[in-house]
Protein backbone atom coordinates (compact mmCIF):
# COMPACT_ATOMS: atom_id res chain seq x y z
CA UNK A 1 0.00 0.00 0.00
CA UNK A 2 1.56 3.29 -1.09
CA UNK A 3 -0.96 5.65 0.49
CA UNK A 4 -4.37 5.76 2.09
CA UNK A 5 -6.12 6.46 -1.23
CA UNK A 6 -4.93 3.15 -2.63
CA UNK A 7 -6.07 1.19 0.44
CA UNK A 8 -8.62 -1.54 -0.13
CA UNK A 9 -9.94 -4.02 2.37
CA UNK A 10 -8.59 -6.89 0.26
CA UNK A 11 -4.90 -5.92 0.38
CA UNK A 12 -4.61 -6.43 4.12
CA UNK A 13 -3.67 -2.80 4.73
CA UNK A 14 -0.65 -2.31 6.91
CA UNK A 15 -0.94 -5.80 8.36
CA UNK A 16 0.87 -7.34 5.36
CA UNK A 17 3.48 -4.58 5.12
CA UNK A 18 7.07 -5.75 5.65
CA UNK A 19 8.00 -2.43 7.27
CA UNK A 20 5.26 -2.91 9.86
CA UNK A 21 6.40 -6.48 10.43
CA UNK A 22 9.94 -5.20 10.98
CA UNK A 23 8.68 -2.77 13.62
CA UNK A 24 6.68 -5.50 15.36
CA UNK A 25 9.61 -7.95 15.46
CA UNK A 26 12.05 -5.39 16.75
CA UNK A 27 9.60 -3.92 19.26
CA UNK A 28 8.87 -7.35 20.71
CA UNK A 29 12.56 -8.08 21.20
CA UNK A 30 13.52 -4.64 22.49
CA UNK A 31 11.31 -4.12 25.50
CA UNK A 32 13.37 -2.49 28.24
CA UNK A 33 16.31 -1.49 26.02
CA UNK A 34 17.67 1.97 25.27
CA UNK A 35 16.70 3.90 22.13
CA UNK A 36 20.26 3.48 20.80
CA UNK A 37 20.05 -0.29 21.12
CA UNK A 38 16.67 -0.29 19.42
CA UNK A 39 17.95 1.83 16.52
CA UNK A 40 20.94 -0.46 16.02
CA UNK A 41 18.65 -3.50 16.00
CA UNK A 42 16.33 -1.88 13.44
CA UNK A 43 19.27 -1.05 11.17
CA UNK A 44 20.69 -4.55 11.53
CA UNK A 45 17.34 -6.19 10.68
CA UNK A 46 16.80 -3.86 7.73
CA UNK A 47 20.30 -4.58 6.37
CA UNK A 48 19.63 -8.31 6.60
CA UNK A 49 16.33 -7.88 4.77
CA UNK A 50 17.84 -5.74 2.02
CA UNK A 51 20.73 -8.15 1.46
CA UNK A 52 18.35 -11.14 1.40
CA UNK A 53 16.02 -9.34 -1.01
CA UNK A 54 13.05 -9.52 1.35
CA UNK A 55 12.91 -5.79 2.16
CA UNK A 56 12.29 -3.31 -0.66
CA UNK A 57 12.83 0.43 -0.91
CA UNK A 58 9.04 0.84 -0.75
CA UNK A 59 9.04 -1.09 2.54
CA UNK A 60 11.70 1.28 3.86
CA UNK A 61 9.62 4.28 2.79
CA UNK A 62 6.59 2.81 4.54
CA UNK A 63 8.66 2.23 7.67
CA UNK A 64 9.85 5.85 7.59
CA UNK A 65 6.29 7.11 7.07
CA UNK A 66 5.10 5.04 10.00
CA UNK A 67 7.88 6.02 12.41
CA UNK A 68 8.69 9.65 11.51
CA UNK A 69 5.60 11.24 13.12
CA UNK A 70 6.68 9.81 16.48
CA UNK A 71 10.15 11.41 16.35
CA UNK A 72 11.49 14.89 17.02
CA UNK A 73 13.25 16.82 14.24
CA UNK A 74 16.76 15.54 14.97
CA UNK A 75 15.73 11.89 15.19
CA UNK A 76 13.51 12.25 12.09
CA UNK A 77 16.46 13.56 10.06
CA UNK A 78 18.68 10.77 11.41
CA UNK A 79 16.10 8.13 10.47
CA UNK A 80 15.76 9.66 6.99
CA UNK A 81 19.53 9.45 6.46
CA UNK A 82 19.56 5.83 7.66
CA UNK A 83 16.71 4.92 5.30
CA UNK A 84 18.51 6.58 2.39
CA UNK A 85 21.69 4.64 3.23
CA UNK A 86 19.76 1.37 3.43
CA UNK A 87 18.18 2.02 0.03
CA UNK A 88 21.64 2.01 -1.53
CA UNK A 89 22.32 -1.56 -0.36
C-alpha positions in Angstrom: 0.0 0.0 0.0 1.6 3.3 -1.1 -1.0 5.6 0.5 -4.4 5.8 2.1 -6.1 6.5 -1.2 -4.9 3.2 -2.6 -6.1 1.2 0.4 -8.6 -1.5 -0.1 -9.9 -4.0 2.4 -8.6 -6.9 0.3 -4.9 -5.9 0.4 -4.6 -6.4 4.1 -3.7 -2.8 4.7 -0.7 -2.3 6.9 -0.9 -5.8 8.4 0.9 -7.3 5.4 3.5 -4.6 5.1 7.1 -5.8 5.7 8.0 -2.4 7.3 5.3 -2.9 9.9 6.4 -6.5 10.4 9.9 -5.2 11.0 8.7 -2.8 13.6 6.7 -5.5 15.4 9.6 -7.9 15.5 12.1 -5.4 16.8 9.6 -3.9 19.3 8.9 -7.3 20.7 12.6 -8.1 21.2 13.5 -4.6 22.5 11.3 -4.1 25.5 13.4 -2.5 28.2 16.3 -1.5 26.0 17.7 2.0 25.3 16.7 3.9 22.1 20.3 3.5 20.8 20.1 -0.3 21.1 16.7 -0.3 19.4 17.9 1.8 16.5 20.9 -0.5 16.0 18.6 -3.5 16.0 16.3 -1.9 13.4 19.3 -1.1 11.2 20.7 -4.6 11.5 17.3 -6.2 10.7 16.8 -3.9 7.7 20.3 -4.6 6.4 19.6 -8.3 6.6 16.3 -7.9 4.8 17.8 -5.7 2.0 20.7 -8.2 1.5 18.3 -11.1 1.4 16.0 -9.3 -1.0 13.0 -9.5 1.3 12.9 -5.8 2.2 12.3 -3.3 -0.7 12.8 0.4 -0.9 9.0 0.8 -0.8 9.0 -1.1 2.5 11.7 1.3 3.9 9.6 4.3 2.8 6.6 2.8 4.5 8.7 2.2 7.7 9.8 5.8 7.6 6.3 7.1 7.1 5.1 5.0 10.0 7.9 6.0 12.4 8.7 9.7 11.5 5.6 11.2 13.1 6.7 9.8 16.5 10.1 11.4 16.4 11.5 14.9 17.0 13.2 16.8 14.2 16.8 15.5 15.0 15.7 11.9 15.2 13.5 12.2 12.1 16.5 13.6 10.1 18.7 10.8 11.4 16.1 8.1 10.5 15.8 9.7 7.0 19.5 9.4 6.5 19.6 5.8 7.7 16.7 4.9 5.3 18.5 6.6 2.4 21.7 4.6 3.2 19.8 1.4 3.4 18.2 2.0 0.0 21.6 2.0 -1.5 22.3 -1.6 -0.4 
